[in-house]
Amino acid sequence: MALASGIVSFNSTACTIPPTSVEYSFEVIESVMKTEAGTDMVSVTRLNKHKFKFGWEGIPSTFLDTLEGYAKAATVSVGWRGQSYTCRIRDFSPQMISRSEAYTASDGLWNVSLTATEV
């Protein structure tokens, strides 16, 4: 089931083609050190660091180029459910759909997945 258009945005620009899949999770960043007495001392660096996994199926190469531009940027602002998060895009993975090269006004259709992790 596809999401409604405009649910996800990159750099304040709503995605014209909504992702077909979204995974959303939180991470707790912590360090564990040993004290001189041998006990564990836990230092929580960051609570609730957001991580998004987006997937698109059958997108034209023009939209692939847009996503690739965001993936090459050092950071990108990801909008999700009315909030904005500064993220780095990792695991950008485009795969061309077999025999879609002749799709009108495009260099084929693509399946794309990417992970955006909050900085």
N, C-alpha and C positions, 0 to 999 in steps of 0.2 A: 504494500500500500504506500503510495507516494504521499509525502507531506505537502501541505498547502504552500504555495509559492510565497516567499517572503519570510518564512519561519527562520531560515538561516541566512546570515549576511556575512560578507567579508569586506573589511574596510568601509563599513556603513553602506554598502551596496547589496541590496537583496539579491539572492540567487534567482535568476530567471528560470532556471530548471532546478526544482527542489530535489534534494537527495532522496534516493529510494530506501536508504537505510541509515540510521543514526544510532550509535552507541555512546552513552554519556556516563562518565564515572568520576569519582573523586579520588584523590590520592592524599595521603598524609606523608610529608617529608620529615623524617626524623633521623637522628644520629644516636648511636649507642656507644658510650665510652666506659671504660673500666676505671673505677676510682682506685686510690692506693689501698683501700681496704678490700678490694676485689668485688665490690658491688657494681651493678650496672647503673650508669647515669644516662638517662634518656633526655635528649634535647630535641624538642619539636621545633623544626625550622619553619614549617608552613602547614597549616591545616587547610583542607578542602581545595587542593590544587586541581583544577578542572582538566579533563581529558575527553576529547571528542573523536569519534571514528565515523567518518562520513563515507557513503558509497553512492555512486551514480551508475545507472545502467542505460546503455544505448544513447549516449549524448553525442552531438555532432562535434567535429574537430574544432570548431570555433569556440565552443564553451570549454573544451579541453585546454585550448591555448590560454583562456582566462584563468582557469584553475592552476595551470602550470606557472603562470606569472605570480600568483599568490604563493605558490610553493617555493619559488626562488627567492622571495623576499625574506629579509632577516626576521621580521615579525609581521604579524597580520592581526587586525582586530576582528575577532569572530563574534558575531551577534547571535545569541541563542535565547529564545523565550524572553525577549525584552531586556536582556543583560548583554554587556559587552566585555569580552575577555581578550587580553593581549596574549597571543599564542605564537608558537613556532610550529610550522607544518613539517611533519616527518612522515616517512613511509608513503610518499606519493607514488602510486602505482597505476599507470594507465595500461590497458590491454585492448587492442583493436579487436572488434567483433569480426569473425571470419566472414569473408566475402561481402563486406560492407563498403568497399572502396568506391563504388559507383554511386553512393548515396548523394543525392542532389545538393549542390552548393556546399560540399564538405569533403574532407579527405577521409571519409569513413565514419563509422560509429564506434564509440569507445565505452568500455566499462572502466570506471576510475574509483579508486579508494585512497583516502588519505587520513592521517591522524594529526590532530591539532592539540598540542599540549600547552597549557597556560604557563607563562614564564614566571 
